[in-house]
């Protein structure tokens, strides 16, 4: 499994012969201007919630690639009205896709479309393949529900957690989340895109190291492999 950071909360995940995009917000992110969305491949697009900094490029990429949207019922319906195929899910549910199993997990946040209409309840995902188990938290506060993930689903290879604070968890909460998740390898996201969520990278690395956790803060366009 190869995970590429596309800036903010956007990811490309290559697993087997399938490519998943998560929350594509690229054309609106000055820090990701070197990423060309017309070159991105996608078989599926996973959307955690309806805020514009998570759905901005969904329509353009889905219509070009034919990717199927995986999200909550309201978001799938929203894109369905635009002619985009989707698979609706809700909290606590799972579905077996051709690349693996997706579990839809709880997230504490808000969710509305850019026009102010209701975007359903926000969520996160656990992606299970035959070789790996990956948690994508979405935009969320720290929550005790995270303790249930390793207990009910199993040991995680990587947890992708927001670390920018203000709108989501910050560094200290993400460290606590990693303990709840019993996961020692963390990829940080949802940071630095704009003023409210800029972080001190050195401080973040030091705090995670002190907690005996491994933190990755990838340059946009860089990847890690599991």
Beta strands, then each sheet from edge to edge (+ up, - down):
strand 1: 2-5
strand 2: 11-15
strand 3: 18-22
strand 4: 44-46
strand 5: 68-72
strand 6: 86-89
strand 7: 94-97
strand 8: 100-106
strand 9: 123-128
strand 10: 133-136
strand 11: 158-162
strand 12: 185-189
strand 13: 214-216
strand 14: 223-225
sheet 1: 6+ 5+ 4+ 3+ 2- 1+ 14-
sheet 2: 7+ 8- 9+ 10- 11- 12- 13-
end
